[in-house]
Amino acid sequence: MTSSTTWTSTNIGCGTISTPTLRESVVLFDLDGVLIAARPWHREALRQALREQGLDITPAQEAEWEGLPTRVKLANLGLGADISKAVADEKQRLTLRLLHANARPLPNVLETLKRLRLEGKRIGICSNAMRATVYAAMWRTGIAKYIDLVLSNEEARVPKPDPCIYLMALSCIKERAENVVAVEDNEKGVRAARGAGIRVVQVSDPSEVAYWRLLEEEVAQRLDPRGGSRETV
């Protein structure tokens, strides 16, 4: 198996220390649940938009469809075209309002992106969210200056868990899958990246985003400040 880590030597006084660095040249991040904690806002916006039409969504449906685009969720609910459009438009309006009211820069995310940029890595976002949501989140959280590529559900023909968006990313950046690592928070995203042949690091939420998590398992465990481990797929 090819190592995901290289080691950089630095001269310190009379000695030399070696520090691990990421082998892959490109890092692709999901947005919601990875770079921004927006999942509760999406859920609340959809619930409210549905309630305005006298409709609702169950907690079980929310959990099962987590990470899917709104249009897919509405299709799963069996709504007609006119109602679906009304709900989707209102949900998007409410999502942007919640995002602007609540989104803030996350120090650990900014630190991770800054280190990747200093190492010359290219950074992208591959999200099932709407394009306007992705860009609003980027600017509100201060990460826009680090991002080289943005793909939303408006660019990808088929949403995650289909690998379409990751295959499109590989085409856009003209890079092979073995030179790319993806960061995802749920199984739909993991399946999408794996389907494109990309190594995946899975986090539970944005608080777990850190440079050391991108490194191979044994190195990452040694660098984990909590003494734990993380999942790599």
Buried (B, 14 or more C-beta within 10 A) or exposed (E): EEEBBEEEEEEEEEEEEEEBBBBBBBBBBBBBBBBBBBBEBBBBBBBBBBEEEEBEBEEEEBEEBBBBBBBBBBEEBEBEEEBBEBBBEBBBEBBBEBBEEEBEEBEEBBEBBBBBBEEEBBBBBBBBBBBBBBBBBBEBBBBEEBBBBBBBBEBBEEBBBBBBBBBBBBEBBEBEBEBBBBBBBBBBBBBBBBBBBBBBBBBEEBEBBBBBBBBBBEBBBEEBEEEEEBEBB
